[in-house]
């Protein structure tokens, strides 16, 4: 059995079935991304796994422990960092850490040591005795993540950990996620940031309308829609015109679609090699100067869109 396992989870709210038979397994030590559009059932699923909501049907396990039957030992194995910072704003950063440690049953002496260590790791050491009400969103999010680690849990649930943060805070949190995973922690990452999931996750699950649409590694998911391979090209601005673009579209039968991206053009087709060859021939014939030319496969965002469209 994996670090996290669900089997046929179902949850209804009146006539709405928010989660409809969700089954998956997260292996120990992996970063598992959980993606889906708004209202797809992500939050409800996570709340059932973490014991906040009781499923109407199905089971959820944390390290083999049934979350409904044995909630306390299951919850002792996890740390949760919600999207909305839930730190007490009238307490200091250290005070919040101490409170979290007390709630998790961490011994007093150990709480103090871990609080100071974690606050330093997340760049909050110099604000340890400052009240949270004066913290920026990025600082609050770093504090929430530090609080989730106070009991040194083997499994972390992170809900949109970098949403709305400045670049420096995003980078610090992403680096720390990688380090925590390197230390052996299993990380369940709920996110709307698909590029972030692509870079961080070993596998991702995409949920849509309460059901799992697919689960696989980002690269394997991309391989399922190879038809969206593309070539990104830019020409010297004084060489290229709308008339030339029209000629390019009409002359390249291997191209399915052309999109303008700033000063560049993305050409979609199933054979990027042939597209490159035809584009280069076209540029030579029309005496156009190519500034840059790159090929790329489908992005995880395109997979997400493909699987959740409609």
SVG drawing of the C-alpha trace seen along z (x, -y; Angstrom):
<svg xmlns="http://www.w3.org/2000/svg" viewBox="-31 -47 49 49">
<polyline fill="none" stroke="black" stroke-width="0.4" points="0.0,0.0 1.2,-3.5 1.7,-6.5 -1.7,-7.8 -4.5,-5.6 -8.1,-6.2 -10.6,-3.6 -13.9,-4.7 -14.4,-8.0 -17.8,-9.5 -19.2,-12.7 -22.5,-14.3 -23.8,-17.8 -27.5,-17.6 -28.1,-16.6 -24.5,-17.5 -22.0,-14.7 -18.8,-16.6 -16.5,-13.5 -17.6,-10.4 -15.6,-7.2 -12.1,-8.6 -9.4,-6.0 -5.6,-6.5 -2.4,-5.6 0.5,-7.9 3.8,-6.1 6.1,-6.8 8.6,-9.5 7.0,-11.0 5.7,-14.4 2.2,-13.9 0.3,-16.7 -3.4,-17.0 -4.8,-19.2 -8.3,-20.2 -10.5,-23.1 -12.5,-25.0 -15.3,-22.9 -13.7,-19.6 -13.6,-18.1 -10.0,-18.7 -10.7,-20.3 -13.4,-17.9 -11.2,-14.9 -8.3,-16.3 -10.6,-17.0 -11.8,-13.4 -8.2,-12.1 -7.1,-14.3 -10.1,-13.5 -11.8,-16.9 -14.8,-15.4 -16.3,-11.9 -16.9,-10.3 -20.4,-9.0 -18.8,-6.0 -15.3,-4.6 -12.1,-4.6 -9.0,-6.7 -5.7,-5.6 -2.6,-7.4 0.3,-5.0 -2.2,-2.1 -4.3,-3.7 -8.0,-4.1 -8.7,-7.8 -12.3,-7.3 -11.7,-4.4 -8.4,-5.7 -8.3,-9.4 -5.8,-10.4 -2.9,-8.1 -3.6,-8.9 -3.5,-12.7 -0.3,-12.3 1.4,-11.2 0.5,-14.3 1.3,-18.0 -1.2,-20.4 -0.4,-23.8 -3.7,-25.3 -4.0,-27.9 -5.5,-30.4 -3.1,-31.2 -4.6,-30.1 -2.0,-31.6 -3.2,-33.7 -2.4,-37.3 -2.3,-38.6 0.4,-36.0 4.0,-36.2 5.6,-33.8 7.2,-31.9 3.9,-31.9 2.1,-30.3 4.9,-27.7 4.6,-26.9 0.8,-26.5 1.1,-24.2 3.7,-22.1 1.4,-21.9 -1.6,-20.8 0.6,-18.1 1.8,-16.9 5.4,-17.9 7.3,-18.1 7.8,-21.6 11.6,-21.6 11.5,-20.1 8.9,-22.6 11.2,-25.5 14.1,-24.0 12.1,-23.1 10.3,-26.4 13.6,-28.4 15.1,-26.0 12.1,-26.1 11.7,-29.8 15.3,-30.3 14.9,-27.8 12.0,-29.7 13.7,-33.1 11.6,-34.3 14.3,-34.1 14.6,-37.8 10.8,-38.2 10.2,-35.4 9.0,-37.8 6.9,-39.9 3.1,-39.6 1.8,-37.9 -0.6,-40.8 2.3,-42.7 3.5,-39.9 3.2,-39.9 1.3,-37.1 4.5,-35.4 5.8,-35.5 2.4,-34.1 2.6,-31.3 6.2,-30.4 5.0,-30.5 2.1,-28.1 4.5,-25.7 6.9,-25.9 4.0,-25.2 3.0,-22.1 6.5,-20.7 6.7,-21.2 5.9,-17.5 8.2,-16.3 5.5,-14.5 6.4,-11.9 3.5,-13.2 2.7,-16.8 -0.4,-18.2 0.3,-21.5 -2.7,-23.5 -1.6,-26.1 1.6,-26.8 2.9,-29.5 -0.4,-31.1 -0.2,-34.9 3.3,-35.1 6.2,-37.3 8.9,-35.6 11.4,-35.3 8.9,-33.6 7.8,-31.3 11.4,-30.3 12.1,-29.7 9.1,-27.5 9.7,-25.5 13.3,-24.9 12.2,-23.8 9.6,-21.5 12.4,-19.8 14.6,-19.6 11.8,-18.1 11.2,-15.5 14.9,-14.8 14.7,-14.1 12.2,-11.4 8.9,-13.1 5.9,-12.3 4.3,-15.5 0.7,-15.9 0.6,-19.1 -2.8,-20.7 -2.2,-23.4 -3.6,-25.5 0.0,-26.3 0.5,-23.6 4.0,-24.6 4.9,-24.3 3.4,-20.8 5.4,-19.9 8.7,-20.9 8.1,-19.5 5.9,-16.4 6.8,-12.8 3.2,-12.1 0.1,-14.1 -3.6,-13.2 -6.1,-15.4 -9.6,-15.4 -12.6,-16.7 -16.3,-16.7 -15.5,-14.6 -13.7,-11.8 -10.1,-11.1 -9.4,-11.8 -5.9,-10.5 -2.8,-9.7 0.7,-9.5 4.1,-11.3 4.1,-14.7 6.2,-13.5 4.0,-10.4 0.9,-12.6 2.5,-15.0 3.2,-12.0 -0.5,-11.2 -1.2,-14.2 1.8,-14.4 -0.4,-16.1 0.2,-19.4 3.9,-19.4 5.0,-22.8 7.7,-25.0 8.3,-28.5 9.9,-30.9 10.6,-34.6 11.7,-36.7 13.4,-40.1 10.5,-42.5 11.3,-44.5 11.2,-41.3 7.9,-39.9 4.4,-41.2 0.8,-40.0 1.1,-39.3 4.0,-37.0 2.1,-35.3 -0.7,-34.6 1.7,-33.1 3.3,-31.0 -0.1,-29.6 -1.1,-28.8 2.3,-27.3 2.7,-24.9 0.4,-22.0 2.0,-20.2 1.0,-23.0 -2.4,-22.6 -2.5,-26.0 -0.4,-29.2 -0.6,-31.4 1.1,-34.7 3.0,-34.9 4.4,-38.4 7.0,-38.9 7.0,-35.1 4.8,-32.6 4.0,-29.1 3.3,-26.5 1.4,-23.4 1.7,-20.1 2.4,-16.3 5.8,-16.4 7.9,-19.4 11.0,-18.2 9.1,-18.6 7.7,-22.0 11.3,-23.2 12.4,-22.1 9.5,-23.7 9.8,-27.0 13.5,-27.2 12.9,-26.7 10.1,-29.3 12.5,-31.8 15.2,-31.2 12.7,-31.6 11.3,-34.8 14.6,-36.2 13.5,-36.3 15.9,-36.5 15.1,-33.9 16.0,-35.3 15.1,-32.2 13.7,-28.7 12.8,-26.2 10.8,-22.9 8.7,-21.8 6.4,-19.0 3.0,-19.5 3.0,-21.2 1.3,-19.8 -1.1,-22.7 -2.2,-21.5 -2.8,-18.0 -4.8,-19.6 -6.9,-21.6 -7.4,-18.6 -8.6,-16.4 -10.9,-18.9 -12.4,-20.7 -16.1,-20.8"/>
</svg>
